Amino acid sequence: MIPRFSYKVPVLYFQGLQAGGQLLTLDEIKKDLPPHSLQLLNESKWTFITREEHPHLSRPWFTLHPCGTSDWMKLLLHKLGDKDRSLQYLPAWLSVAGQAVGLKIPLKLYCSS
């Protein structure tokens, strides 16, 4: 059994596929990123895309490396109380991390019921 390192933050694993089902390379993925995400990828450490073994599927997937996630999440949620911070953590994380791969988060995820 191989021990796995835990960052204690969410990690976005993803794959890109060609029309015929072949996996895209990192260079091919970069060509399809939104312009602002490609700029972030080139400028910011937390959007660094790397290839890692998926923790449950045991196959290589691309991932947004989580090394800076904790720091930018603290900045994003610093004004919220503990309960609100817990409730908003995942939607806030998705709203930032998902941008790199074109994921759009519905506004209703941020509204409290």
MIDREN-621168 format. One line per field, with one value per residue (C-alpha): residue number from 1; chain; x, y, z. Coordinates in steps of 0.1 Angstrom, whole numbers, plus 2048, in hexadecimal, padded with zeros to 3 digits. Layout:
N
k: [NUM, ...]
c: [A, ...]
xx: [X, ...]
yy: [Y, ...]
zz: [Z, ...]
//
This chain:
113
k: [1, 2, 3, 4, 5, 6, 7, 8, 9, 10, 11, 12, 13, 14, 15, 16, 17, 18, 19, 20, 21, 22, 23, 24, 25, 26, 27, 28, 29, 30, 31, 32, 33, 34, 35, 36, 37, 38, 39, 40, 41, 42, 43, 44, 45, 46, 47, 48, 49, 50, 51, 52, 53, 54, 55, 56, 57, 58, 59, 60, 61, 62, 63, 64, 65, 66, 67, 68, 69, 70, 71, 72, 73, 74, 75, 76, 77, 78, 79, 80, 81, 82, 83, 84, 85, 86, 87, 88, 89, 90, 91, 92, 93, 94, 95, 96, 97, 98, 99, 100, 101, 102, 103, 104, 105, 106, 107, 108, 109, 110, 111, 112, 113]
c: [A, A, A, A, A, A, A, A, A, A, A, A, A, A, A, A, A, A, A, A, A, A, A, A, A, A, A, A, A, A, A, A, A, A, A, A, A, A, A, A, A, A, A, A, A, A, A, A, A, A, A, A, A, A, A, A, A, A, A, A, A, A, A, A, A, A, A, A, A, A, A, A, A, A, A, A, A, A, A, A, A, A, A, A, A, A, A, A, A, A, A, A, A, A, A, A, A, A, A, A, A, A, A, A, A, A, A, A, A, A, A, A, A]
xx: [800, 80E, 809, 7F8, 800, 7E2, 7E0, 7C0, 7AF, 79A, 7AC, 79E, 7A6, 79D, 7A3, 79E, 794, 796, 777, 784, 789, 7AF, 7BC, 7C8, 7EB, 7F2, 7FB, 7D9, 7C7, 7D8, 7CB, 7A7, 7AA, 797, 7B0, 7AE, 7B5, 7D3, 7E0, 7DA, 7EB, 80A, 80B, 7FE, 80C, 7EA, 7DE, 7FC, 7EF, 801, 7FB, 7F6, 7E8, 7C3, 7C0, 7A3, 7A7, 7CC, 7D1, 7E1, 7CA, 7D2, 7CD, 7CF, 7EB, 7DE, 7FE, 7F0, 7CB, 7CB, 7DB, 7C3, 7A5, 7AE, 7AE, 78E, 77A, 78C, 76E, 755, 74E, 757, 734, 731, 755, 74D, 72E, 73E, 75F, 757, 743, 75F, 77A, 767, 761, 787, 796, 77B, 783, 7A3, 78F, 771, 75A, 73E, 72F, 70A, 704, 6E9, 706, 710, 6ED, 6E4, 6C2]
yy: [800, 822, 83E, 85D, 880, 895, 8BB, 8BD, 8D2, 8C9, 8BF, 8C1, 8A3, 8A4, 896, 8A3, 88B, 88E, 886, 863, 85D, 862, 876, 899, 8A4, 8C2, 8D7, 8CE, 8D6, 8F8, 900, 8FC, 910, 931, 94E, 95B, 937, 933, 954, 948, 927, 939, 952, 940, 923, 915, 910, 8FB, 8DD, 8BC, 898, 881, 85F, 862, 857, 83F, 835, 82F, 83F, 860, 87E, 8A3, 8B7, 8DB, 8D8, 8E1, 8F0, 913, 90A, 90F, 932, 940, 930, 942, 963, 95B, 952, 966, 97C, 95F, 94F, 92B, 91D, 932, 92A, 905, 909, 91E, 90D, 8F5, 90D, 927, 90E, 903, 927, 92C, 90A, 902, 921, 911, 8F7, 90C, 900, 919, 918, 922, 940, 92D, 919, 939, 942, 937, 927]
zz: [800, 7F6, 810, 802, 80C, 817, 812, 827, 80C, 7EE, 7CE, 7AB, 796, 771, 74F, 72C, 710, 6EA, 6D6, 6D1, 6F6, 6F8, 715, 70F, 717, 72D, 70F, 6FF, 71F, 721, 6FE, 70A, 72B, 72D, 727, 74B, 758, 742, 74F, 773, 76B, 75F, 77D, 79C, 7AF, 7BA, 797, 78D, 77A, 780, 779, 798, 79F, 7A8, 7CD, 7C6, 7A1, 7A2, 780, 776, 775, 772, 791, 79C, 7B5, 7D8, 7E7, 7EB, 7F0, 816, 813, 7F9, 80A, 82A, 817, 806, 825, 840, 849, 84E, 870, 876, 86D, 84D, 843, 845, 831, 816, 813, 7F7, 7E1, 7E6, 7DD, 7BE, 7B3, 7B2, 7AA, 790, 77C, 76F, 75D, 753, 76F, 777, 79A, 79D, 7B3, 7C7, 7D8, 7EA, 7F6, 819, 81D]
//
